[in-house]
Amino acid sequence: MAYIYYLTHIHLGYDALAQLPAECERAGIKRPLVVTDKGVMAAGVARQAIDALPMRDVPIFDDTPSNPTEAMVMAAVQRYRDERCDGLVAIGGGSSIDLAKGVAIMATHPGAMTDYATIEGGSAKITDKAAPLIAIPTTAGTGSEVARGAIVILNDGRKLGFHSWHLLPKAAICDPGLTLGLPPMLTAATGMDAIAHCIETFLAPSFNPPADGIALDGLERAWANIELATHDGGHRDARLNMMSASMQGAMAFQKGLGCVHSLSHPLGGVPVNGRTSLHHGTLNAVVLPAVLRFNESAETVVANRRYARMRRVMNLPEHADLALALHDMTARLGLPTGLRKMGVDESAFDKVIKGALADHCHKTNPREATADDYRRMLQESM
């Protein structure tokens, strides 16, 4: 049975920030904690959104790391409580929005964060007591502003998902004007994240025709505009279409994802130069070709039909190699095309494979992957 759930208020356009006061009022937020990061603050982007808030002297937590961690979630929770906040406004990329979702849980629920992780059976423990959240993306990639999930690195080193419809932001303020100053490589990496989301959700086997249509349209928009947005950051139409594609990929998350994310989640926790900071979107771009080859080799009628539909919206020849097309796009954007270039070596494989097999995205791939399959995909992606 398909379960179709689309209830977030979404404002998409260059005037979207003007809707922030009304959405705060609708959500009952009178004293929000603003969750962002220092880069967004330094660029002045967060200030645009903060100035649109109807209240003044708003407390700000700007210590979001590139990959949100349990330690920073709990630091933000302490700030939330100290300031007697009643809601959250997340301004930034997926990291800030995901960190805010962690705060929404832990500021209002007892126990340890691991208790609420999806693979620990924690989703049912997240209740409607979760703090209300309004999400304002400043990148076009993760789509976390319309998604019910968050990814956080726990204190034990695992990078886990937290999922509940109670975490769905009350409103998404999608103003592409906030992305006009995004650097080219971040535009490219987040844009490839959106493309990976649209592809994986479209290929997920569950029956959800509305999500299929949304994902396929998002893929068409992203594929046609990612190079233009990357190389001409001020192109307003390209930025608008990339923000829409990002949102659309995440709207289709309810179908499930697949092996790309099963791999990229634990890869994001691999220490490189003493830090776990590998960019999620770039990881998705790097492993996507190998996963596409793995899924296509199943040679099912459904897979063949879906690959053909993707080729059409991507304006590719009828028998084009999709995996090669994605690899070549990644190269044209100037992103790394192999895990080795990102600092990953084979010594990480066992830990990554263990994480992939346990990941919440593993079972929604169109073809079940074994440990050996994951090892081959990783080797192909080096």
C-alpha positions in Angstrom: 0.0 0.0 0.0 1.3 3.5 -0.9 1.4 6.0 1.9 1.5 9.5 0.4 2.2 12.4 2.8 2.8 16.0 1.7 1.9 18.6 4.4 4.8 21.0 4.7 3.9 24.6 3.8 6.4 25.4 1.0 7.2 28.9 -0.3 9.3 28.8 -3.4 10.5 31.9 -5.1 12.6 35.1 -4.9 10.1 36.7 -2.5 9.7 33.7 -0.2 11.5 35.2 2.8 8.6 37.7 3.2 6.5 34.7 4.4 8.6 34.0 7.4 6.7 36.1 9.9 3.4 34.5 9.0 4.8 31.0 9.2 6.3 31.7 12.7 2.9 32.9 13.8 1.2 29.8 12.3 3.6 27.5 14.0 3.2 29.3 17.3 6.9 30.2 17.5 7.5 33.4 19.5 11.1 32.9 20.6 13.0 30.7 18.1 16.5 29.5 18.4 18.2 30.2 15.0 20.4 27.3 14.0 23.0 28.0 11.4 26.8 27.8 10.8 29.6 30.3 10.9 30.1 30.3 7.1 26.5 31.2 6.4 26.8 33.9 9.1 30.0 35.3 7.7 28.6 35.5 4.2 25.7 37.6 5.5 23.1 35.1 4.2 21.8 34.2 7.6 21.4 37.8 8.4 19.0 38.2 5.5 16.7 35.6 7.0 17.2 36.8 10.6 16.2 40.3 9.7 13.0 38.9 8.2 12.0 37.4 11.5 9.2 39.3 13.3 11.1 39.3 16.7 14.4 40.9 17.7 17.3 39.8 19.9 16.9 36.2 18.6 19.3 33.7 20.1 21.6 32.2 17.5 23.5 28.9 17.5 26.1 29.0 14.7 28.4 26.1 15.6 26.9 23.6 13.2 29.8 21.5 11.8 30.0 20.3 8.2 28.5 17.0 9.3 26.2 17.4 12.3 27.2 15.6 15.4 25.5 14.5 18.6 27.8 16.7 20.7 26.8 19.8 18.7 23.1 18.8 18.9 23.3 18.7 22.7 25.2 22.0 22.8 22.4 23.6 20.8 19.8 21.9 23.1 21.4 23.6 26.1 21.2 27.0 24.4 17.6 26.3 23.5 16.8 25.6 27.1 18.8 28.4 28.5 17.1 30.9 26.2 13.6 29.5 26.9 13.0 29.0 23.2 9.7 27.5 21.9 10.8 26.6 18.3 13.6 26.5 15.8 14.5 28.4 12.6 17.2 26.6 10.7 19.1 28.7 8.1 21.7 26.9 6.0 22.4 23.7 4.2 21.4 20.2 5.2 23.8 20.2 8.1 22.1 23.1 9.9 18.6 21.8 9.2 19.5 18.2 10.3 21.1 19.6 13.4 18.0 21.5 14.2 15.9 18.4 13.8 18.2 16.7 16.3 17.5 19.6 18.7 13.7 19.3 18.0 14.0 15.8 19.4 16.4 16.1 22.3 15.0 19.4 23.6 11.6 17.8 24.1 12.3 14.1 24.7 14.1 12.2 27.5 17.0 9.8 27.2 20.0 9.5 24.9 20.0 10.5 21.2 20.7 6.9 20.1 17.3 5.9 21.5 15.7 7.8 18.6 17.8 6.4 15.8 15.8 4.7 13.0 17.9 1.5 13.0 17.6 1.3 16.7 13.8 1.3 16.5 13.6 4.9 17.7 11.3 6.4 15.1 8.1 5.5 17.0 9.5 7.2 20.2 9.6 10.6 18.5 6.3 12.2 19.4 4.3 15.4 18.5 6.2 17.1 21.4 9.1 17.7 19.0 9.9 21.4 18.8 8.4 23.1 15.8 10.8 23.9 13.0 10.9 26.3 10.1 13.6 25.5 7.5 15.3 28.0 5.3 17.8 26.3 2.9 20.8 28.3 1.6 22.0 25.5 -0.7 20.1 23.5 -3.4 20.9 19.9 -2.7 19.8 18.1 0.5 16.1 19.0 0.5 16.1 18.5 4.2 13.6 21.4 4.4 10.8 19.1 3.2 12.1 15.8 4.6 11.1 13.9 7.7 14.7 12.7 8.4 18.0 13.9 9.7 21.5 12.3 9.6 23.7 12.8 12.6 27.1 11.4 13.7 26.7 10.0 17.2 29.3 10.0 19.9 30.1 6.4 19.2 31.1 7.3 15.6 28.1 5.9 13.8 26.4 8.2 11.2 22.7 7.4 11.7 19.3 8.5 10.4 16.5 9.8 12.5 13.0 9.7 10.9 9.6 10.8 12.0 6.8 12.8 10.4 6.9 14.9 13.6 10.3 16.2 12.4 8.9 17.5 9.1 9.4 21.2 9.2 6.2 23.2 9.7 7.3 25.4 6.7 10.0 25.5 4.1 11.1 29.0 3.0 12.9 28.2 -0.3 14.3 31.5 -1.6 16.8 31.0 -4.3 18.1 34.5 -3.7 20.0 33.0 -0.7 22.0 30.8 -3.1 23.2 33.4 -5.5 26.5 33.8 -3.8 27.1 30.1 -3.3 30.7 29.2 -4.5 30.9 27.0 -7.6 32.2 23.8 -6.0 29.5 23.9 -3.3 26.9 24.6 -6.0 28.1 21.6 -7.9 28.4 19.3 -4.9 24.9 20.1 -3.5 23.5 20.0 -7.0 24.8 16.5 -7.5 23.2 15.6 -4.2 19.8 16.7 -5.6 20.4 14.7 -8.8 21.3 11.6 -6.7 18.1 12.0 -4.6 15.9 12.3 -7.7 17.5 9.3 -9.3 17.4 7.0 -6.2 13.9 7.9 -5.2 12.7 7.3 -8.8 14.4 3.9 -8.9 13.1 2.8 -5.5 10.6 0.0 -6.0 7.7 1.1 -3.8 4.5 2.1 -5.5 4.1 5.9 -5.3 3.2 7.5 -8.7 3.1 11.1 -7.4 6.6 10.7 -5.9 7.8 9.2 -9.2 6.5 12.2 -11.1 8.0 14.7 -8.7 11.4 13.0 -8.8 11.5 12.7 -12.5 10.6 16.3 -13.0 13.3 17.3 -10.4 15.9 15.3 -12.3 15.0 17.0 -15.6 15.4 20.5 -13.9 18.6 19.6 -12.1 20.3 18.0 -15.1 19.4 21.0 -17.4 20.6 23.6 -14.9 23.4 22.3 -12.7 26.2 23.4 -15.1 24.7 26.8 -15.6 24.2 27.4 -11.9 27.8 26.2 -11.2 29.5 28.3 -13.8 27.2 31.3 -13.7 26.2 31.6 -10.1 24.1 34.7 -10.6 21.8 33.1 -13.2 18.5 33.5 -11.4 16.5 31.0 -13.5 19.1 28.3 -13.0 19.2 28.9 -9.3 15.4 28.7 -9.1 15.3 25.4 -10.9 18.1 23.9 -8.8 16.3 24.9 -5.6 13.1 23.3 -6.9 15.0 20.2 -7.9 16.5 19.9 -4.5 13.1 20.2 -2.8 11.5 17.7 -5.3 14.1 15.1 -4.6 13.4 15.2 -0.9 9.7 15.3 -1.4 10.1 11.8 -3.0 12.1 10.5 -0.1 9.0 8.7 1.2 9.6 6.1 -1.5 13.0 5.4 0.0 16.6 5.7 -1.3 19.1 3.0 -2.0 22.7 1.9 -2.2 24.1 5.3 -3.0 23.0 6.6 0.4 23.7 3.3 2.1 27.4 3.9 1.1 27.6 7.6 1.4 26.2 7.7 5.0 29.0 5.5 6.5 31.6 7.0 4.1 30.7 10.4 5.6 31.9 9.1 8.9 35.3 8.0 7.6 38.1 10.0 9.2 40.2 11.9 6.7 43.1 14.0 8.0 41.7 13.5 11.5 38.2 14.8 10.6 34.9 13.3 9.4 34.1 16.0 6.9 33.6 14.3 3.5 30.9 16.2 1.7 27.7 14.1 1.4 26.7 15.4 -2.1 30.2 14.8 -3.5 30.2 11.3 -2.1 26.8 10.6 -3.7 28.2 11.9 -7.1 31.2 9.6 -6.8 29.4 6.3 -5.9 26.3 6.9 -8.1 27.8 5.5 -11.4 28.8 2.2 -9.7 25.3 1.9 -8.1 23.6 2.7 -11.4 25.6 -0.1 -13.1 24.7 -2.5 -10.3 21.0 -1.7 -10.4 20.8 -1.8 -14.2 22.4 -5.2 -14.4 19.3 -6.7 -12.8 17.8 -6.3 -16.3 14.2 -6.3 -15.0 11.4 -4.9 -17.1 10.8 -2.2 -14.5 14.4 -1.2 -14.3 14.8 -1.0 -18.1 11.7 1.2 -18.3 12.8 3.5 -15.6 16.3 3.9 -17.0 14.7 4.7 -20.4 12.5 7.4 -18.8 15.5 8.9 -17.1 17.5 9.1 -20.3 14.6 10.9 -22.0 14.3 13.7 -19.3 18.1 14.0 -19.3 18.0 14.5 -23.1 20.4 11.6 -23.6 20.4 9.1 -26.6 18.2 6.1 -26.3 20.9 3.7 -25.3 23.3 6.1 -23.5 25.3 4.8 -20.6 23.7 6.5 -17.6 26.6 5.7 -15.3 29.1 7.2 -17.8 26.9 10.3 -18.2 26.8 10.9 -14.4 30.6 10.3 -14.2 31.2 12.8 -17.0 28.9 15.4 -15.5 30.8 15.1 -12.2 34.1 15.7 -14.0 32.8 18.7 -16.0 31.7 20.3 -12.8 35.2 20.0 -11.4 34.3 17.6 -8.6 36.5 14.6 -7.7 35.4 11.5 -9.6 36.9 8.9 -7.2 37.0 8.1 -3.5 40.8 8.0 -3.5 40.9 11.7 -4.5 38.7 12.4 -1.5 41.2 10.7 0.9 39.4 7.3 1.2 41.4 4.1 0.9 40.6 0.4 1.0 41.3 0.2 4.8 37.9 1.8 5.3 35.9 -0.7 3.3 35.0 -3.2 6.0 33.6 -0.5 8.3 31.8 1.2 5.4 30.2 -2.1 4.2 29.1 -2.9 7.7 27.4 0.4 7.9 25.9 0.1 4.5 24.3 -3.2 5.3 22.7 -1.7 8.5 21.7 1.6 6.9 18.0 2.5 6.6 18.4 3.0 2.9 19.8 -0.5 2.2 16.4 -2.3 1.9 14.8 0.2 -0.4 17.3 -0.2 -3.2 15.7 -1.8 -6.3 18.1 -4.7 -6.1 19.3 -6.2 -2.8 23.1 -5.8 -2.3 25.3 -8.2 -0.5 28.6 -7.3 1.3 30.5 -8.5 -1.8 28.3 -6.3 -4.0 29.1 -3.2 -1.8 32.8 -4.1 -1.9 32.7 -4.1 -5.7 30.8 -0.8 -5.8 33.4 0.8 -3.5 36.3 -0.6 -5.6 34.7 0.7 -8.8 34.3 4.1 -7.1 37.9 4.5 -6.1 
